[in-house]
Amino acid sequence: NNVSIKDKESSVESIQTSSDTPTSVTVSRTDREYSPPENTEKVDEFNINVNNSDVKMNITFRVNRSRISEDKVDNTKLYRNNSTEWQELETEYLKETNSSYKFRSEIPGFSPFIVAVKNDTETEPTNQEENDETDFTSDNENENKEPNQEEESSGLPLYVYIAISLLI
């Protein structure tokens, strides 16, 4: 079964069901604004409700080209709120049209969804990482120095021996 969504404002374009039984599907705007998953930028959000919880569905959705740049298409993902956290769903990029990018995801359940773009996580080394490398070199240089008397002796410091001998 294939359900087409006629609402031009909705990101959801169509939903395919794996069930032969009649299924009622409702796509709506969320009744509250959700915070996006960590390290993402939210593009859209919506709810999908269905009267048959045993049915698996594929959703085809679109993102207006004005919302994301072409270089972020591969980082665009669908997330499902599973009541404790956002679950990233496998998201397949389908094609580009004159006005939008199209994607497909299999949805394991029904709840609020967010379309979001994952931020790039590749960064240059920080100054701390450079300092760590320098400190490592400094430690190696210290290995070649002769140890001082405190480092050579093992056991208790001399003043502890003196204190014990005074008590006896």
Short mmCIF file of the C-alpha atoms (twelve columns), coordinates in Angstrom:
data_MODEL
# 
_entry.id   MODEL 
# 
loop_
_atom_site.group_PDB 
_atom_site.id 
_atom_site.type_symbol 
_atom_site.label_atom_id 
_atom_site.label_alt_id 
_atom_site.label_comp_id 
_atom_site.label_asym_id 
_atom_site.label_seq_id 
_atom_site.Cartn_x 
_atom_site.Cartn_y 
_atom_site.Cartn_z 
_atom_site.pdbx_PDB_model_num 
ATOM 1   C CA . ASN A 1   0.000  0.000  0.000  1 
ATOM 2   C CA . ASN A 2   1.230  3.452  -0.875 1 
ATOM 3   C CA . VAL A 3   -0.211 6.564  0.758  1 
ATOM 4   C CA . SER A 4   0.482  9.895  -0.930 1 
ATOM 5   C CA . ILE A 5   0.453  13.030 1.179  1 
ATOM 6   C CA . LYS A 6   -1.237 15.916 -0.597 1 
ATOM 7   C CA . ASP A 7   -0.243 18.655 1.874  1 
ATOM 8   C CA . LYS A 8   2.435  20.775 0.164  1 
ATOM 9   C CA . GLU A 9   3.569  22.165 3.552  1 
ATOM 10  C CA . SER A 10  4.449  18.697 4.843  1 
ATOM 11  C CA . SER A 11  7.940  17.259 4.425  1 
ATOM 12  C CA . VAL A 12  6.367  13.827 4.120  1 
ATOM 13  C CA . GLU A 13  5.644  12.972 0.506  1 
ATOM 14  C CA . SER A 14  4.501  9.346  0.740  1 
ATOM 15  C CA . ILE A 15  4.348  6.363  3.072  1 
ATOM 16  C CA . GLN A 16  4.516  2.735  1.926  1 
ATOM 17  C CA . THR A 17  3.089  0.065  4.198  1 
ATOM 18  C CA . SER A 18  3.961  -3.616 4.233  1 
ATOM 19  C CA . SER A 19  0.492  -4.654 5.369  1 
ATOM 20  C CA . ASP A 20  -2.445 -5.814 3.259  1 
ATOM 21  C CA . THR A 21  -4.890 -4.822 5.996  1 
ATOM 22  C CA . PRO A 22  -6.387 -1.335 5.760  1 
ATOM 23  C CA . THR A 23  -4.221 1.091  7.665  1 
ATOM 24  C CA . SER A 24  -5.044 4.636  8.696  1 
ATOM 25  C CA . VAL A 25  -2.042 6.978  8.728  1 
ATOM 26  C CA . THR A 26  -2.022 10.559 10.016 1 
ATOM 27  C CA . VAL A 27  0.823  12.986 9.390  1 
ATOM 28  C CA . SER A 28  0.701  16.220 11.370 1 
ATOM 29  C CA . ARG A 29  2.817  19.038 12.686 1 
ATOM 30  C CA . THR A 30  4.200  18.370 16.156 1 
ATOM 31  C CA . ASP A 31  2.205  19.849 19.019 1 
ATOM 32  C CA . ARG A 32  5.395  21.104 20.663 1 
ATOM 33  C CA . GLU A 33  8.836  22.140 19.500 1 
ATOM 34  C CA . TYR A 34  11.504 19.516 20.099 1 
ATOM 35  C CA . SER A 35  15.197 20.137 20.610 1 
ATOM 36  C CA . PRO A 36  17.206 18.396 17.917 1 
ATOM 37  C CA . PRO A 37  19.655 15.583 18.643 1 
ATOM 38  C CA . GLU A 38  23.125 16.626 19.798 1 
ATOM 39  C CA . ASN A 39  25.454 17.915 17.055 1 
ATOM 40  C CA . THR A 40  22.639 18.459 14.552 1 
ATOM 41  C CA . GLU A 41  20.669 21.326 13.082 1 
ATOM 42  C CA . LYS A 42  16.913 20.773 12.858 1 
ATOM 43  C CA . VAL A 43  15.347 21.207 9.417  1 
ATOM 44  C CA . ASP A 44  11.777 20.014 10.124 1 
ATOM 45  C CA . GLU A 45  9.653  18.038 12.579 1 
ATOM 46  C CA . PHE A 46  6.378  16.122 12.322 1 
ATOM 47  C CA . ASN A 47  4.282  13.353 13.879 1 
ATOM 48  C CA . ILE A 48  3.182  10.138 12.229 1 
ATOM 49  C CA . ASN A 49  0.375  8.139  13.833 1 
ATOM 50  C CA . VAL A 50  -1.042 4.851  12.590 1 
ATOM 51  C CA . ASN A 51  -3.846 2.578  13.765 1 
ATOM 52  C CA . ASN A 52  -1.875 -0.648 13.112 1 
ATOM 53  C CA . SER A 53  1.315  -0.923 15.193 1 
ATOM 54  C CA . ASP A 54  2.390  -4.202 13.525 1 
ATOM 55  C CA . VAL A 55  2.958  -2.640 10.133 1 
ATOM 56  C CA . LYS A 56  6.409  -1.627 8.846  1 
ATOM 57  C CA . MET A 57  6.582  1.516  6.779  1 
ATOM 58  C CA . ASN A 58  8.924  3.343  4.460  1 
ATOM 59  C CA . ILE A 59  8.606  7.089  4.419  1 
ATOM 60  C CA . THR A 60  9.639  9.314  1.533  1 
ATOM 61  C CA . PHE A 61  10.225 12.889 2.603  1 
ATOM 62  C CA . ARG A 62  11.608 16.036 1.066  1 
ATOM 63  C CA . VAL A 63  13.672 18.942 2.288  1 
ATOM 64  C CA . ASN A 64  13.336 22.267 0.539  1 
ATOM 65  C CA . ARG A 65  16.594 23.249 -1.150 1 
ATOM 66  C CA . SER A 66  16.488 26.586 0.633  1 
ATOM 67  C CA . ARG A 67  16.795 24.732 3.996  1 
ATOM 68  C CA . ILE A 68  20.064 22.866 3.308  1 
ATOM 69  C CA . SER A 69  22.987 23.234 0.937  1 
ATOM 70  C CA . GLU A 70  23.924 20.507 -1.529 1 
ATOM 71  C CA . ASP A 71  27.086 19.632 0.416  1 
ATOM 72  C CA . LYS A 72  24.944 18.707 3.477  1 
ATOM 73  C CA . VAL A 73  22.674 16.228 1.683  1 
ATOM 74  C CA . ASP A 74  24.731 13.204 2.810  1 
ATOM 75  C CA . ASN A 75  24.520 14.400 6.434  1 
ATOM 76  C CA . THR A 76  20.726 14.762 6.385  1 
ATOM 77  C CA . LYS A 77  19.049 12.151 8.595  1 
ATOM 78  C CA . LEU A 78  15.627 11.251 9.932  1 
ATOM 79  C CA . TYR A 79  15.419 10.845 13.722 1 
ATOM 80  C CA . ARG A 80  12.651 9.154  15.703 1 
ATOM 81  C CA . ASN A 81  11.851 10.046 19.285 1 
ATOM 82  C CA . ASN A 82  11.594 6.750  21.161 1 
ATOM 83  C CA . SER A 83  10.452 8.556  24.358 1 
ATOM 84  C CA . THR A 84  13.930 8.596  25.939 1 
ATOM 85  C CA . GLU A 85  16.191 9.829  23.144 1 
ATOM 86  C CA . TRP A 86  16.461 10.539 19.424 1 
ATOM 87  C CA . GLN A 87  17.156 7.419  17.376 1 
ATOM 88  C CA . GLU A 88  18.945 8.039  14.078 1 
ATOM 89  C CA . LEU A 89  17.267 6.112  11.289 1 
ATOM 90  C CA . GLU A 90  19.030 4.913  8.176  1 
ATOM 91  C CA . THR A 91  18.293 7.606  5.618  1 
ATOM 92  C CA . GLU A 92  18.758 7.111  1.894  1 
ATOM 93  C CA . TYR A 93  19.207 10.109 -0.404 1 
ATOM 94  C CA . LEU A 94  17.040 9.529  -3.479 1 
ATOM 95  C CA . LYS A 95  17.294 12.526 -5.790 1 
ATOM 96  C CA . GLU A 96  17.282 16.272 -6.290 1 
ATOM 97  C CA . THR A 97  14.337 18.120 -7.858 1 
ATOM 98  C CA . ASN A 98  13.970 21.771 -8.838 1 
ATOM 99  C CA . SER A 99  12.792 22.671 -5.345 1 
ATOM 100 C CA . SER A 100 13.888 19.915 -2.942 1 
ATOM 101 C CA . TYR A 101 16.037 16.939 -2.029 1 
ATOM 102 C CA . LYS A 102 14.212 13.622 -1.568 1 
ATOM 103 C CA . PHE A 103 15.038 10.941 1.009  1 
ATOM 104 C CA . ARG A 104 13.671 7.601  2.202  1 
ATOM 105 C CA . SER A 105 13.765 5.897  5.619  1 
ATOM 106 C CA . GLU A 106 12.217 2.783  7.110  1 
ATOM 107 C CA . ILE A 107 10.408 3.742  10.280 1 
ATOM 108 C CA . PRO A 108 10.161 1.135  13.054 1 
ATOM 109 C CA . GLY A 109 7.449  2.909  15.003 1 
ATOM 110 C CA . PHE A 110 5.326  5.979  15.179 1 
ATOM 111 C CA . SER A 111 6.059  9.099  17.158 1 
ATOM 112 C CA . PRO A 112 7.539  12.537 16.644 1 
ATOM 113 C CA . PHE A 113 10.233 12.713 13.969 1 
ATOM 114 C CA . ILE A 114 12.898 15.299 13.235 1 
ATOM 115 C CA . VAL A 115 14.753 15.829 9.986  1 
ATOM 116 C CA . ALA A 116 18.181 17.176 10.900 1 
ATOM 117 C CA . VAL A 117 21.608 17.729 9.405  1 
ATOM 118 C CA . LYS A 118 24.536 16.235 11.309 1 
ATOM 119 C CA . ASN A 119 27.318 18.738 11.937 1 
ATOM 120 C CA . ASP A 120 30.759 17.903 10.595 1 
ATOM 121 C CA . THR A 121 32.877 16.556 13.442 1 
ATOM 122 C CA . GLU A 122 36.281 16.722 11.786 1 
ATOM 123 C CA . THR A 123 38.374 19.376 13.512 1 
ATOM 124 C CA . GLU A 124 41.942 20.570 13.527 1 
ATOM 125 C CA . PRO A 125 44.138 19.552 16.489 1 
ATOM 126 C CA . THR A 126 43.639 21.850 19.462 1 
ATOM 127 C CA . ASN A 127 46.425 23.664 21.276 1 
ATOM 128 C CA . GLN A 128 46.030 21.175 24.137 1 
ATOM 129 C CA . GLU A 129 46.764 18.257 21.805 1 
ATOM 130 C CA . GLU A 130 49.881 20.092 20.565 1 
ATOM 131 C CA . ASN A 131 50.937 20.725 24.191 1 
ATOM 132 C CA . ASP A 132 50.437 17.063 25.034 1 
ATOM 133 C CA . GLU A 133 52.825 16.120 22.256 1 
ATOM 134 C CA . THR A 134 55.388 18.652 23.497 1 
ATOM 135 C CA . ASP A 135 55.010 17.399 27.074 1 
ATOM 136 C CA . PHE A 136 55.662 13.854 25.871 1 
ATOM 137 C CA . THR A 137 58.935 14.976 24.313 1 
ATOM 138 C CA . SER A 138 59.871 16.763 27.548 1 
ATOM 139 C CA . ASP A 139 59.220 13.568 29.525 1 
ATOM 140 C CA . ASN A 140 61.549 11.634 27.227 1 
ATOM 141 C CA . GLU A 141 64.293 14.199 27.787 1 
ATOM 142 C CA . ASN A 142 63.905 13.771 31.567 1 
ATOM 143 C CA . GLU A 143 64.555 10.035 31.231 1 
ATOM 144 C CA . ASN A 144 68.141 10.735 30.204 1 
ATOM 145 C CA . LYS A 145 68.910 12.821 33.333 1 
ATOM 146 C CA . GLU A 146 70.435 11.213 36.416 1 
ATOM 147 C CA . PRO A 147 67.893 10.754 39.197 1 
ATOM 148 C CA . ASN A 148 68.361 12.901 42.297 1 
ATOM 149 C CA . GLN A 149 68.881 11.365 45.737 1 
ATOM 150 C CA . GLU A 150 65.143 11.386 46.633 1 
ATOM 151 C CA . GLU A 151 64.267 9.497  43.461 1 
ATOM 152 C CA . GLU A 152 67.076 6.962  44.072 1 
ATOM 153 C CA . SER A 153 66.098 5.974  47.585 1 
ATOM 154 C CA . SER A 154 63.218 3.665  48.175 1 
ATOM 155 C CA . GLY A 155 61.143 3.355  51.305 1 
ATOM 156 C CA . LEU A 156 60.321 6.025  53.874 1 
ATOM 157 C CA . PRO A 157 61.831 9.522  53.922 1 
ATOM 158 C CA . LEU A 158 64.724 10.138 56.327 1 
ATOM 159 C CA . TYR A 159 62.691 12.303 58.786 1 
ATOM 160 C CA . VAL A 160 60.317 9.343  59.411 1 
ATOM 161 C CA . TYR A 161 63.283 7.165  60.460 1 
ATOM 162 C CA . ILE A 162 64.502 9.922  62.805 1 
ATOM 163 C CA . ALA A 163 61.032 10.317 64.374 1 
ATOM 164 C CA . ILE A 164 60.740 6.559  64.960 1 
ATOM 165 C CA . SER A 165 64.198 6.341  66.549 1 
ATOM 166 C CA . LEU A 166 63.340 9.207  68.945 1 
ATOM 167 C CA . LEU A 167 60.218 7.379  70.093 1 
ATOM 168 C CA . ILE A 168 62.138 4.187  70.911 1 
# 
